[in-house]
Amino acid sequence: MSHPDYRLNLRSLGTPRGVSSLVGPHGVGASPGDKKSKNKNTRGKKKSIFETYMSKEDVSEGLKRGTLIQGVLRINPKKFHEAFIPSPDGDRDIFIDGVVARNRALNGDLVVVKLLPEEQWKVIKPESNDKETEGAYESDLPEELCGSHLLQQSLKACNDSPDVIIEAQFDDSDSEDGHGNTPNSLVDGVKKLSVCGLHWTWETSTGFLKLLADKNSELFRKYALFSPSDHRVPRIYVPLKDCPQDFVTRPKDYANTLFICRIVDWKEDSNFALGQLAKSLGQAGEIEPETEGILTEYGVDFSDFPSEVLECLPHGLPWTIPPEEFRKRRDLRKDCIFTIDPSTARDLDDALSCKSLADGNFEVGVHIADVSYFVPEGSSLDSVAAERATSVYLVQKVVPMLPRLLCEELCSLNPMTDKLTFSVIWTLTPRGKILSEWFGRTVIRSCTKLSYEHAQSMIESPTRKIPEKELPPISPEHSGEEVHRAVLTLHGIAKELRKQRFADGALRLDQLKLAFTLDRETGLPQGCHIYEYRDSNKLVEEFMLLANMAVAREIHRAFPERALLRRHPPPQTKMLNDLMEFCEQLGLPMDFSSAGALNKSLTETFGDDKYSLARKEVLTNMCSRPMQAAPGLAQGRHAALLLAVANRTAQAPVDPNHALCPGYREPPDMEPNVLQKRADHCNDRRMASKRVQELSTGLFFAILVKESGPLESEAMVLGVLNQAFDVLVLRYGVQKRIYCNALPLRSHHFQKVGKKPELTLVWEPEDLEQEPVQQVVTIFSLVEVVLRAEATALKYSAVLKRPGTEGLLDPQEKQGCDHHSDQRED
């Protein structure tokens, strides 16, 4: 195994932690150590809680010899003491048990671990892993217990038993209601070692300030305690000088105030990290403070673009294309070209065209905004865009990668305006077979801005003439009928392309997505619905994929050492085998022999009524678990999908006789290792953007439940544990975990029938004269739930309705629930 790059991966607000004794920043203030031991032999000396980090030389040697395993650490958000890294064979995860065993590594850090000899491995019963006891989180415990009792137990475990176990992945969901619900046999095991960091990024977190419990301690006079909202982040000592001036005398005034804190150090002899308070965000539970906290935690730069960046853009507005630029480009301004986007979109970055040919084939074009024309290589704008790497889409707004002047005006393919584009134009048969292909720089003039709803109405009404009042303005050179015909032709070809793509082995595992209706004045959510992915969405997706793959193939042919590929690791074998056995037991005819076969099974196994669709969603969720997330872009020749990611590369000359855009610009002067770092950064930002989007959706839904709830819905069980089960709430597409000890049960019993987990609930009778009601919960069971806001935090819980009862909501509550939840976006 080749050794990794040891340079630190820094993020905004993050202070780097190094490797081994070369760690961390100093001079911030003395790090508070562990409480002094009462043992006379150790009095006056600070006892180390954590092991010293290995030197980078030892790490490099261990990785080369194969005695160390490296991986990205994932901490279970529901059980902070459990963490995992992937095992090299991709079959199982390496389980790291306890805070001490993690040795100060944080979620997302690249770490190395060392396994014990195989004869010292141990086997753990599955039941011991998936028990869902309501144990307190670290951040909910007084610091006395967190600092001594829990960690001393972990230290003892280090001495007496292994603390890293190779096992099957069971629950590493980042969401609060993660769904680790396929209990797998835990076999093999483990190590006794320190976890050593390779790529460290000190965590930035949102949370709350508290006074230390012991008012007589020396620490009380110097530090406050920061409790992160994310249970995966350790509690942090922050100097009182960073806190508000009256915090010590009026701590209750700040009980509901969100703060941002960053970790700056974590000593070997300290239970908690040392941090600096960065800023106060405002009141917890309000949209903007909570949103700012999410963006900050994930390192999203949402600041205004500085003046030196804006100076890179054209000053005279409205800007017009210079005459000499027309001579370098193919002029497509007379063609029927249009955009299809969400109705609220302002950054229109792609357009489509379709022209019938005399021989029955079609000339189809994809036209992408030529952003690179406005972004000089090496400029301040280039640097900022490279650092941001992607736009981040929140429920209520977008954090753009580029200044709004650029992405909403200069580059946005607004209708009836000349725009610079990069185009891929094919000659296609009606079945989608490519007869010819052309790449090049172009000028277009979009004739109209269609929404997905407009395009969908055209698809659903192939013979009806759609009245002008139902369509957006169309340029006088073209007609609504012409646009309608083009949309129908593209739809027909897209269906053929999609069918062929899945026949060739494509697999789509979609997760449900919520869309919200927001109050225009307050910005609060008024209602929500599950976003419907329709034929108009699929049409655009197919042609964007076709263009991406076409350009990527050409870049890979021309620049094989610089082309960026998207890699999809194979699924985890153990989890996939268990899922196959489980489906066989349920009598589901699922074919796992290939990605294409699985996709076909998911499509054909279920009907189209709402419960069949729900069962398909549950099974899709289960099929997603063995699939290891694609790490994203990387250099190399082995890939499932080629992606065109660099406009500049696409416009570089390949050779004198063949080029995507001959003579336009030189290839980017970038060494492969530098390009790989860029790719890694893009991957990191892409994953952060995805997570921020999920958290934004969760925030708005929690506010909706708080403002409009309780909300009632049918739900389908998608996972069963010893003392809890996970449900998919059908009305809203959210997943929640329901705990047995939160229900009025007389008893509950877990068992496995083959691979099929079952949980039998025995309800306490409402009337003493009644017999207890028994309810068996297993995967695909249909239940009724009510979502209620929690009083102390911006969270909501799901409560199971007792079988045979009409509901947990009184008529007034239910009326409010129905009113709010049935609203739809315009």
Number of C-alpha atoms within 10 A of each C-alpha: 14 10 12 13 11 14 11 15 20 15 17 13 18 18 21 21 24 21 23 19 11 11 15 17 13 10 6 12 11 11 22 20 21 18 16 12 14 9 8 8 8 11 11 11 11 15 16 14 21 22 18 16 20 17 16 18 11 12 26 19 15 19 20 14 11 13 15 18 20 25 19 18 24 23 27 22 23 22 20 20 21 21 26 26 25 23 18 13 9 16 19 25 23 26 26 27 20 22 22 26 28 28 20 23 27 23 21 16 20 22 23 23 26 20 21 16 10 11 8 13 19 15 14 15 11 15 15 10 15 20 13 17 13 12 9 10 15 22 20 12 12 11 18 13 12 18 19 16 12 18 19 15 12 20 17 12 17 20 10 10 14 21 22 30 25 25 25 26 25 22 22 19 16 17 16 16 17 17 26 21 22 25 25 19 19 23 17 19 24 26 24 19 19 22 25 27 31 28 22 28 26 24 24 26 25 27 20 20 26 17 17 20 13 11 10 9 11 10 17 17 14 14 21 23 23 29 23 22 15 17 19 23 23 24 25 27 28 26 22 19 12 14 19 14 10 10 17 15 8 11 13 13 10 18 14 16 17 24 25 22 29 23 27 25 25 27 21 21 18 19 27 25 23 28 26 22 24 16 15 19 19 18 16 19 19 16 18 15 18 21 21 16 23 20 22 20 22 20 21 22 17 15 7 8 16 12 9 11 18 16 11 15 16 14 9 7 8 8 10 12 11 8 8 8 13 14 9 16 16 16 15 16 17 13 16 22 25 26 24 24 22 15 13 8 12 15 20 21 21 22 27 24 21 26 19 15 12 7 7 9 17 23 17 21 22 23 27 25 25 24 20 17 13 15 19 14 13 8 13 18 24 17 15 17 18 15 17 21 21 19 16 23 16 19 20 17 8 12 20 20 21 23 19 16 14 18 19 18 18 24 24 23 32 23 21 18 13 17 23 26 28 25 27 23 19 23 21 21 16 17 14 20 15 11 12 10 14 14 21 19 23 23 24 27 24 26 27 25 25 21 19 21 17 20 24 19 17 24 20 12 13 13 10 11 11 16 9 11 7 9 18 13 16 19 15 9 9 15 15 20 14 12 22 22 18 23 24 20 18 26 23 16 23 24 17 16 21 18 12 15 14 17 15 13 14 18 17 13 15 11 13 14 15 19 19 23 20 17 11 9 6 7 12 18 23 23 24 22 18 16 15 11 12 11 17 24 17 15 24 21 14 20 22 18 15 16 23 18 16 19 24 23 18 19 27 19 12 20 16 14 14 20 26 27 23 19 20 17 14 13 17 21 16 18 23 19 13 17 22 18 14 18 17 13 13 11 9 14 13 18 16 17 8 13 17 19 19 21 21 19 17 23 13 13 13 15 12 11 8 10 16 14 15 23 23 21 22 21 18 18 19 21 19 17 23 24 17 14 13 12 14 17 24 21 19 16 15 12 16 12 17 24 22 22 17 15 16 18 23 24 24 21 19 21 11 8 7 10 19 24 21 18 14 14 13 13 14 14 8 10 10 13 11 11 18 18 14 17 20 17 18 19 19 15 21 18 15 19 23 14 18 23 19 18 21 21 19 20 20 27 24 24 22 23 24 20 14 21 23 22 25 25 15 17 27 25 23 28 27 28 25 25 19 22 24 25 30 27 23 21 16 22 19 18 21 25 24 20 20 21 14 12 16 15 17 13 15 18 13 17 15 13 9 9 19 19 20 20 22 15 22 17 19 18 15 12 8 8 7 9 11 17 16 17 14 13 21 21 23 20 14 19 18 22 25 21 20 19 21 13 9 7 12 19 18 22 19 23 20 22 18 22 13 7 8 10 16 17 16 10 10 8 15 16 12 14 20 15 12 20 22 12 14 15 12 6
